[in-house]
Structure formats: C-alpha cells, structure tokens
Amino acid sequence: MGDLSNIFKAYDVRGLYPSQLNEDVARRIGGAFAEWVGASTIILGQDCRLSSPSLATAFTEGATSHGTTVIQIGLASTDLLYFASGSLEMPAAMLTASHNPKDYNGLKFCLAGAAPVGEQTGLQDIRALAESDEPRAAPLAGLGSIEQRDMLDAYIDHVLTFIQPDRMRAFSIVADTANGMGGLVAPAVFARMPVSLELLYGELDGTFPNHPADPIDPENQVDLIAAVKSRGADIGLAFDGDADRCFMVDEHGQGVSGSLITALVAEAMLERNPGAKVVHNVITSWTVPEVVKEHGGTPVRTRVGHSFIKQVMAETDAVFGGEHSGHYYFRDNFRADSGLIAALVVLDRMAETGKPLSELLEPYQRYEASGEINTVVADLPGKIEEIASTYADGKQDRLDGLTVEYEDWWFNVRPSNTEPLLRLNVEARDGDTLRAKTEALLATIRREG
C-alpha cells in the first residue's frame, strides 16, 4: 500500500481527496479498523462532503470483507456518531474532515462507549495494518452484513437531558451551520423547544459555498454577527463542518472565547454535581480553574486535544471538560465532546437566571488574551529551548510544549503536530502587559540563528 503517514495525524485521518485519501485507501482503512478493533459490529457515520458517500461505501467494503457487520447511520454530526457509539456500546468511525476545505476528507475513530482512538491509543496500529500487504488472519466469519439505522431522534432525546426544557424561554437564536452537519442536528433539537431559530447556510452542501466551516476564524463569524445584530437575537451559534464544535456570539454581536464558555458551563455543571472535577487544557484562561475552585470543584489541567481530555476525564471521573477551541466534553455524554450540548447548557443558564449572555459572562471577564498566534519555525525544539532560557525566571512546566507563568501574565508555546509551526498563547491581567509581552515573545520566536 505504501506510506500513509501523510494522512494519519495525532487524533484522526485527514487528507486531500482523491490524491491522498481515496476509495482504495478507505477500503484498506475499513478493513484495518475492523481487524484492529476485533468487534463483530461497528458503526459508520458520514458528513455531507461530496466524497463521503463513495468513501463510506469503500470503508464498509473493507470492514465487511473482514467479517464485521457495519451499522450505517448515514449523514450525522460527529457528536451524533459518538452518541451512537456510546448508547449502543459499539466501536465507530466517522467520515469527516471537520473544518477543512471541501477537497479534504478524513476519518475519526472511537471504541465502544465513544472511548477515543488517537496516536498513542491505536491509530498507528490501524495505520500499520492499512499499509501492510501481509496475509491477514482469518476474518471473523465470512462476509459481514450491512444495516441502516437512524439515531437522530434518540440523540435529540439524549442532548435534551442536559437541560430543563420546561423552563426554556422564547429566545431568538441565529445559528450559522456553514452548510455542514449542524444543518441536520440544530434544527431538529431546537424544534423541540419554544425558541425561534434562524438558520444561516443550513443546506447540507459539501462544497461549502458561503464560507469555510471553520468558526474559530473570526472572518467566518462575520455573517453570524451581522445577523445577530440586525435581528436583535439573544445568541448566535457557529458550528464547524462536522458540528462537534460550537462558537457563540452574545446579544451585542460580540464573539465569546471558548475559555469563558468553559467557565460558564463548568459553573452550571458544578451546581448539579457539587465537588466534582473539571478538566481544562493548558491554554484555557486562568479564569477557568479560578471559577472551578470558587464553586467548590477541583480543576484538572491537561494537554490540548480530545484524546488527552477524554483519557483524563475517565481517570478522574471529571463531570466536564473544556478547551479554548470550542470543544466541550461531558461525562454524561460518554465523555465525548458536543458543542450543541454546551449551547443548550448556556441557553438553560440564560433561562434560569433571566440574564442575557453578556451579563452572564461578566464575572468571567478577568484577563486579556492574545488568541493563538502561529509562526513558521524551522527548528521547533531549539526555539522552545531558547524561549525557556530567555524566560528562565518564570515558573515553567512542560505538560504540553512550554508554559511559563508570572504574577500578572503567562504564556504557552507548543509545536504543531503536523506543520513547522510554533503556536503561541499569551494572557495577562491588562491590555498593556499583554501587548508588551506578546511583542517581546514574537521577537524571540522570529529571531533567526
């Protein structure tokens, strides 16, 4: 088969169709996943990309040729796929390239119960099997079968258990689903609530004709912000292509950071689960662990990335986990991430308190943040050591890249898993400190030699 290292990433498979990921590769990966997981039945979902139907067929052929039954749930968001895996207690695969452009596709995997599969937990084994031309062990039992199952209604029932629908108010909601899978799940969920929903780009269209399905880029929130302002909506929701992430906009059209949503949802979850643990990654705001402690919980700091978050949640029985990137994880959602559940918890909080989102967020507006700044660096390890030496007077740790803390500011630098990029995040108690420290760090990062 040849080397597939260009498409097997840290957390999933991702590549250009058809030059990197095509039907032959998908067929091999389907067989490899079936062989590796060793289950009699697996679940397969797919997003609306134009290449997804043929890749799903090929993946299914590979899996069934190994004797494995494939339950096809059809078009789905990734969190719907995780729900199917969790509720049916079966391994699963999702055909999606998330927020990547239309020419990409990919695969995300999980074990039964939506347990993550990442680089250190099986993904490289699946890759090796897919690459190998060695004779295989005998399949489970001849050819596996194919079943179709619709999980959408059961999924809606599940996500609504995170709120009290009877107290929901007639909020005005604008949701930009960017022609991705949010256009399937968001209307179905909000149809069960007394809210008015305006959908932007709700048609499922794998060419993403209006703007990229990547809401972490502020340019892709422009239409949502304009719609929230012009309609006087209570909240705006922006979903990525496979709708597992959600970014929010308040009633004034102001974008809300993932750290603030993490703090807000953490407070709500701790009220329901007193004394619980809450997981957050190394680049969420200082606000998050502060809020967790203030409400009787225990913050648990971990590396960036869903497989690390889910593993630590399992080890600590944490009730919730949040990342700056719009990923929100819930223990009672099989520890899987769901931007839609997070949005529902925020709306439930607004209904419970009678406060608009901007007012709810005021207690968490404590620091100034740079956002993630990426710089091309030839020698990533060398540059990190140079920075560590330059800032040796700060409190340092190496949990994920390099984090250095001072009394009134902190920063983290991390190497990209897939590109020669150094990712910088800075937070400070005031804007002047933030600007000065960010400029100094960037000067060091960009200095050659």
C-alpha positions in Angstrom: 0.0 0.0 0.0 2.8 2.4 0.8 3.3 5.0 3.4 0.1 6.6 4.9 1.9 8.8 7.4 0.8 11.9 5.5 -2.9 11.3 6.4 -2.7 9.7 9.8 -2.5 12.6 12.2 -2.3 12.8 16.0 -6.1 12.3 16.5 -7.6 11.2 13.2 -7.1 10.6 9.5 -7.2 13.7 7.3 -6.2 14.1 3.6 -6.9 15.5 0.2 -9.4 13.6 -1.9 -8.6 11.7 -4.1 -4.8 12.2 -4.2 -4.2 11.3 -0.5 -7.4 9.7 0.6 -9.4 7.7 -2.0 -11.7 4.7 -2.2 -8.8 2.2 -2.2 -7.3 3.8 0.9 -10.7 4.0 2.6 -11.3 0.3 1.9 -7.9 -0.7 3.4 -8.6 1.5 6.5 -12.0 0.0 6.9 -10.5 -3.5 6.9 -7.7 -2.4 9.2 -10.1 -0.8 11.7 -12.3 -3.9 11.7 -9.3 -6.1 12.3 -7.7 -3.9 14.9 -10.9 -3.4 17.0 -11.9 -7.0 16.8 -15.6 -6.3 17.3 -18.4 -8.2 15.5 -20.2 -4.9 14.7 -19.0 -1.3 14.1 -20.9 1.9 13.4 -20.2 4.3 10.5 -21.4 7.9 10.0 -20.6 10.4 7.4 -20.7 14.2 6.8 -22.0 15.9 3.7 -18.8 16.2 1.7 -19.1 15.2 -1.9 -16.6 12.4 -1.5 -18.2 10.9 1.7 -20.7 8.5 0.0 -18.2 6.7 -2.1 -15.6 6.6 0.7 -18.3 5.3 3.1 -19.1 2.5 0.6 -15.4 1.6 0.3 -14.8 1.7 4.0 -17.8 -0.6 4.5 -16.5 -3.0 1.9 -13.2 -3.2 3.8 -14.9 -3.8 7.1 -17.4 -6.3 5.9 -14.8 -8.3 4.0 -13.2 -8.9 7.4 -16.5 -10.4 8.6 -17.6 -7.3 10.5 -21.2 -6.0 10.4 -21.4 -2.3 9.7 -24.3 -0.3 11.0 -24.6 2.8 8.8 -26.2 5.8 10.5 -25.9 7.9 7.3 -25.5 11.7 7.5 -24.5 12.6 11.0 -22.6 15.2 13.1 -19.6 13.7 14.9 -21.3 14.1 18.3 -24.2 12.1 17.0 -21.8 9.4 15.9 -20.3 9.5 19.4 -23.7 9.2 20.9 -24.4 6.1 18.7 -21.1 4.5 19.9 -21.9 5.3 23.5 -25.5 4.3 23.6 -25.1 1.1 21.5 -21.7 0.3 23.1 -20.0 -0.3 19.8 -16.8 0.9 18.1 -17.4 3.6 15.4 -15.9 5.6 12.6 -16.9 9.0 11.3 -16.1 10.1 7.7 -15.4 13.8 8.0 -12.6 16.4 7.6 -14.3 18.7 10.2 -13.4 22.3 9.3 -11.0 21.6 6.5 -11.8 22.8 2.9 -14.1 20.9 0.6 -11.3 19.0 -1.1 -10.4 17.2 2.1 -12.0 14.2 3.8 -11.0 12.1 6.8 -11.9 9.6 9.5 -12.3 9.8 13.2 -12.5 6.6 15.3 -13.7 5.6 18.7 -14.0 2.4 20.7 -17.2 1.1 22.3 -18.7 3.7 24.6 -17.2 6.5 22.5 -13.7 6.0 24.0 -11.1 7.9 22.0 -8.7 6.4 19.5 -5.6 8.6 19.0 -1.9 8.3 18.0 -1.0 6.6 21.3 -4.2 4.6 21.6 -4.4 2.6 18.4 -4.3 5.0 15.4 -0.7 4.0 14.5 -1.7 0.3 14.7 -4.6 0.9 12.4 -2.2 2.7 10.0 0.3 -0.2 10.0 -2.5 -2.7 9.2 -3.8 -0.5 6.4 -0.3 -0.2 4.9 0.6 -3.9 5.2 0.3 -6.3 2.3 1.0 -9.3 4.5 -1.6 -12.1 4.6 -4.2 -11.5 7.3 -5.6 -13.7 10.0 -8.9 -15.4 9.1 -11.8 -13.0 9.2 -14.4 -13.2 12.0 -16.9 -15.3 10.0 -17.1 -14.8 6.2 -18.6 -11.5 4.9 -20.2 -9.1 7.4 -23.6 -7.6 6.8 -24.7 -4.0 6.4 -27.5 -2.4 8.4 -29.1 1.0 8.3 -30.2 2.8 11.5 -31.5 6.3 12.2 -30.2 7.6 15.5 -31.3 11.2 15.2 -34.4 11.1 17.4 -32.6 9.2 20.2 -29.7 11.7 20.0 -32.2 14.6 20.5 -33.8 12.9 23.4 -30.3 12.5 24.9 -29.0 16.0 24.5 -32.2 17.5 26.0 -31.5 15.6 29.2 -28.8 18.2 29.9 -31.3 21.0 30.4 -34.8 21.6 31.8 -36.8 22.2 28.6 -39.9 23.2 30.6 -38.3 26.4 31.8 -36.8 27.4 28.4 -37.7 30.9 27.2 -38.7 32.1 23.8 -35.1 33.0 22.9 -34.3 34.3 19.4 -31.4 32.2 18.1 -29.3 32.6 15.0 -27.2 29.5 14.0 -24.7 29.5 11.2 -24.1 25.9 10.3 -21.9 26.8 7.3 -23.6 24.2 5.1 -22.2 21.5 7.4 -23.8 18.9 9.6 -25.1 21.5 12.1 -27.8 22.0 9.5 -29.1 18.4 10.3 -28.9 18.4 14.1 -29.5 22.0 15.2 -33.0 22.5 13.7 -34.0 19.0 14.9 -33.1 19.9 18.5 -34.5 23.4 18.6 -37.7 22.3 17.0 -38.5 20.7 20.4 -38.0 24.0 22.3 -40.1 27.2 22.4 -37.4 29.2 20.7 -37.2 30.9 17.3 -34.4 29.7 15.2 -33.0 31.4 12.1 -30.6 29.2 10.2 -27.8 30.7 8.2 -26.5 28.4 5.4 -28.5 25.4 6.7 -28.5 23.5 3.5 -26.1 20.5 3.6 -23.7 21.2 0.9 -20.2 19.7 0.9 -18.8 22.4 -1.4 -19.3 24.9 1.5 -20.3 27.7 -1.0 -20.8 30.5 1.5 -17.7 30.4 3.8 -15.4 27.8 5.3 -16.9 25.7 8.0 -14.2 26.9 10.4 -15.7 29.2 13.1 -12.5 29.6 15.1 -11.5 32.1 12.3 -13.3 35.4 13.1 -13.8 36.0 9.4 -16.2 33.1 9.3 -18.3 34.6 12.1 -18.9 37.9 10.2 -22.3 36.8 8.7 -23.5 35.4 12.1 -22.5 38.6 13.9 -24.3 40.8 11.4 -27.5 38.6 11.6 -27.5 38.7 15.5 -27.2 42.5 15.4 -29.8 43.1 12.7 -32.4 40.7 14.2 -31.8 41.6 17.8 -31.2 37.9 18.6 -30.4 36.7 22.1 -27.5 34.5 20.9 -25.6 33.4 17.9 -24.2 29.9 17.4 -21.5 29.0 14.8 -20.8 25.3 14.1 -17.9 23.7 12.3 -18.3 21.2 9.4 -19.0 18.1 11.5 -20.8 20.2 14.2 -18.9 18.8 17.2 -17.6 22.4 18.0 -19.7 25.4 18.6 -18.6 29.1 19.0 -21.0 31.6 20.5 -21.8 35.3 19.9 -23.6 37.3 22.6 -26.7 39.6 22.0 -24.4 42.5 21.1 -22.7 40.6 18.4 -19.5 40.0 20.5 -17.7 36.8 20.0 -17.2 34.7 23.1 -14.0 32.9 23.8 -14.0 29.2 24.5 -12.4 29.8 27.9 -15.4 31.9 29.0 -17.9 29.3 27.8 -15.9 26.6 29.6 -16.1 28.7 32.8 -19.8 29.3 32.4 -20.7 25.7 31.7 -18.3 24.5 34.5 -20.2 26.6 37.0 -23.5 25.1 35.8 -22.2 21.5 35.9 -20.7 22.0 39.4 -24.1 23.3 40.7 -25.6 19.9 39.6 -22.5 17.9 40.7 -21.1 19.5 43.8 -17.4 19.0 44.4 -16.8 17.4 41.0 -13.6 17.7 38.9 -13.4 19.8 35.8 -10.7 19.3 33.1 -9.2 22.1 31.2 -6.3 22.3 28.8 -3.0 24.2 29.3 -4.1 27.2 27.2 -7.5 28.0 28.6 -7.7 31.2 30.6 -6.7 31.5 34.3 -10.4 32.2 34.7 -11.3 28.5 34.3 -9.5 27.0 37.3 -10.4 30.0 39.4 -14.1 29.6 38.7 -14.0 25.9 39.3 -12.4 26.4 42.7 -14.8 29.2 43.6 -17.7 26.9 43.0 -16.3 24.0 45.0 -14.8 21.9 42.2 -11.3 20.7 41.5 -9.7 21.8 38.3 -7.6 19.3 36.4 -5.1 20.6 33.9 -4.2 18.6 30.8 -2.7 18.6 27.3 -4.5 20.1 24.4 -6.5 17.5 22.3 -9.6 15.4 22.7 -7.9 12.1 23.3 -6.0 13.6 26.3 -9.0 15.3 27.7 -11.2 12.2 27.5 -8.5 10.0 29.0 -8.0 12.3 32.0 -11.8 12.6 32.4 -12.0 8.8 32.6 -9.2 8.6 35.1 -10.6 11.4 37.3 -14.3 10.9 36.8 -14.5 14.6 35.9 -18.0 15.9 35.2 -16.9 18.3 32.4 -14.0 19.3 30.3 -13.4 22.4 28.1 -11.0 23.7 25.6 -10.3 27.1 24.1 -11.1 25.7 20.6 -14.9 25.2 21.2 -14.7 21.6 22.3 -16.8 20.8 25.4 -16.8 17.3 26.9 -19.5 15.9 29.3 -19.2 12.9 31.5 -22.8 12.0 30.9 -22.2 12.2 27.2 -19.8 9.3 27.3 -17.1 11.9 27.9 -17.4 12.9 24.3 -17.5 16.5 23.0 -20.6 18.2 21.9 -20.9 21.9 21.0 -24.6 21.6 20.8 -24.9 20.3 24.4 -22.7 23.2 25.5 -25.0 25.7 23.7 -28.1 24.1 25.4 -26.5 24.5 28.8 -25.7 28.1 28.1 -29.3 28.7 27.0 -30.6 26.9 30.0 -28.4 29.1 32.2 -29.9 32.2 30.5 -33.4 30.9 31.1 -32.7 30.1 34.7 -31.2 33.4 35.6 -33.1 35.7 33.3 -29.8 37.3 32.3 -28.6 38.0 28.7 -25.4 36.2 27.7 -23.2 39.3 28.0 -24.3 39.8 31.6 -23.8 36.1 32.5 -20.2 36.3 31.2 -19.3 39.5 33.1 -17.9 37.6 36.2 -15.5 35.7 33.9 -14.1 38.8 32.1 -10.9 38.9 34.1 -8.0 38.8 31.8 -6.8 39.9 28.3 -5.7 37.2 25.8 -3.8 37.2 22.6 -5.5 34.3 21.0 -3.4 31.7 19.2 -0.6 33.1 17.1 1.2 30.8 14.7 4.7 31.3 13.4 6.7 29.2 10.9 9.8 28.0 12.7 12.5 25.7 11.2 13.9 24.2 14.4 10.9 23.9 16.8 12.7 22.1 19.7 15.6 24.5 19.5 13.3 27.6 19.5 11.4 26.3 22.5 14.6 25.8 24.4 15.7 29.3 23.5 12.5 30.7 24.9 12.8 28.6 28.0 16.2 30.1 28.6 15.1 33.6 27.9 12.2 33.3 30.4 14.0 31.2 33.0 12.9 33.4 35.8 9.2 32.3 35.4 7.5 29.2 36.7 7.9 26.7 33.9 6.3 23.3 33.1 6.4 21.0 30.1 3.0 19.3 30.2 2.3 20.5 26.7 5.0 22.4 25.0 6.3 25.1 27.4 4.2 27.1 29.8 5.7 29.9 31.7 3.8 31.8 34.5 4.5 35.1 36.2 2.4 37.0 38.7 0.5 39.0 36.2 0.8 37.1 32.9 1.6 33.7 31.4 2.3 32.2 28.0 2.4 28.8 26.3 4.3 27.8 23.2 3.5 24.4 21.5 4.7 22.8 18.3 2.1 21.9 15.7 1.6 18.1 15.3 1.5 18.4 11.5 3.3 21.6 10.4 6.5 23.5 11.1 4.5 26.0 13.3 5.0 27.2 16.8 1.8 28.1 18.5 1.8 31.0 21.0 -0.9 31.9 23.5 -0.4 34.8 26.0 -2.7 36.0 28.8 -2.3 39.0 31.1 -4.1 41.0 33.7 -4.3 44.1 31.5 -4.0 45.0 27.8 -0.7 46.9 28.1 1.0 44.0 29.7 -0.5 41.6 27.1 0.7 43.7 24.1 4.3 44.3 25.5 4.8 40.6 26.4 3.4 39.3 23.2 5.6 41.6 21.1 8.7 40.5 23.1 7.9 36.9 22.7 7.2 37.2 18.9 10.6 39.0 18.6 12.3 36.0 20.2 10.3 33.5 18.1 11.1 35.2 14.9 14.7 35.8 15.6 16.9 33.6 13.4 20.1 31.9 14.5 
